Amino acid sequence: MAPAARPTPARPFPIALLAAAAVAAAGCRHAPAARGAAASPAAPALGAAAGGAAPGDPGDPGLPYLRAWLAAREGDADGALALLRSLDEAGWSNGMDPADFPELAGRPELEALAARFAARVPRTPQAPLAATLSDPGLVAEGIAADPRDGALYVGSMRLRKIVRVDPGGSARDLVTDGVDQVLGIKVDAARGLLWAASLARADAATGTPARTRLLAFDLATGAARRSAGLDGPGHMLNDLAVAEDGTVYVTDSEGGEVWRLDPGAAALVAAGGGRRWVYANGIAFAEGRLLVADATGLWDLPRDGGAPRRLRGPARFPLTGIDGLAAAGRTLVAVQNGAGLPRIVRLELEPGAAAVRAAEVLETANPGWHVPTTGALLPGAFVYIGNSHVDGWKDGKLAPAGMEPTRIYRLPW
């Protein structure tokens, strides 16, 4: 989270976008309330949006937090508190961001719940800094690593560029032309490519049309190599994963889809298994299995077009709200920033990604955080963006106050 001296801002991605996407994906405004809350017009639709879970599957244990946020926003304070009580009874240990529930501010029960949640948050060591990028207005959301030399690549939403950070910490611009707001990025070392997802919102003043692109650049020179994308509003290519054969899969957070770009192809092909994804975000390969995180949890997406399957986690361990997702073998490292307080977790998969066998919180409550987003794995370490400031970037405008140089942390794992 942000340093204590700074007022905690409302976080547009972790809660508002996830919950709003879930309502839209549900195809209705509301759904039955969760345990402990009476059915009411303000009971959110996140349960219905979790389509694809097996019959009788109650869904991810983090969903009640998002339902509570929606209930509070819609004026159902009693319903929101009931949902938060259900989390308390289940031993919720993700904490609570007070900015998520301004409508309930000052209520003694909310304060008591927040205190109990906070008492359960694991105390963890804080990762050391790996690098600091001096520009305070970078708004860095995506980061990638080259496993061959340890170089890092950081994308800027505001400055529309990609920066290379050498292992010693020195930085230089690699890509400055032909890219809009940069979101997820990945290194394809086998082919010498740097892939990036980019986004442009429609802007009548500048004549910019709405578009989102999947782009490839030469890893050494930054020269453009490939491009494919979608035109018009309603789409946002966000994060991506590269298969061994060079096929690229990319999540479309606003379009409810996962797309595929085959080697040599010029057009994206829908590859989401027929599911209406609920703000699909982080994506990674784990031992050949394609795993996708969305607002409702973590999913195994068959590459043959089969139906996605939600992965169950250890009891009471939520898998909702994952942003960045990285994998090595059957180990996943994820940045969770969508329900409760941000944290970084390690997940161990069963063979064949049958389920999440074990989960561990690696880091939480770092005072240097301000909306941590994504990370990349290097031997023995997870490097990640700690203060993206994406909450200060809206409709192409930057909040002038409170911006800081981008901090990249190196977390042993």
Sequence and secondary structure as in RCSB ss.txt:
>XXXX:A:sequence
MAPAARPTPARPFPIALLAAAAVAAAGCRHAPAARGAAASPAAPALGAAAGGAAPGDPGDPGLPYLRAWLAAREG
DADGALALLRSLDEAGWSNGMDPADFPELAGRPELEALAARFAARVPRTPQAPLAATLSDPGLVAEGIAADPRDG
ALYVGSMRLRKIVRVDPGGSARDLVTDGVDQVLGIKVDAARGLLWAASLARADAATGTPARTRLLAFDLATGAAR
RSAGLDGPGHMLNDLAVAEDGTVYVTDSEGGEVWRLDPGAAALVAAGGGRRWVYANGIAFAEGRLLVADATGLWD
LPRDGGAPRRLRGPARFPLTGIDGLAAAGRTLVAVQNGAGLPRIVRLELEPGAAAVRAAEVLETANPGWHVPTTG
ALLPGAFVYIGNSHVDGWKDGKLAPAGMEPTRIYRLPW
>XXXX:A:secstr
   TTS     IIIIIIHHHHHHHHHTSS     TTS   TT  SHHHHTTTS TT    TTHHHHHHHHHHHTT
 HHHHHHHHHHHHHTT  S   GGG GGGTT HHHHHHHHHHHHHS       EEEEES TT  EEEEEE TTT 
 EEEEETTTTEEEEE TTS EEEEE SS  EEEEEEEEGGGTEEEEEEEE  BTTTTB  EEEEEEEETTT  EE
EEEEEESSS  EEEEEE TTS EEEEETTTTEEEEE TT SS EE STT   SS   EEEETTEEEEEETTEEEE
E TTS   EE   STT   TTEEEEEEETTEEEEEE SSSS EEEEEEE GGG SEEEEEEEEE  TT SS   E
EEETTEEEEES   GGGEETTEE SSS   EEEEEEE 
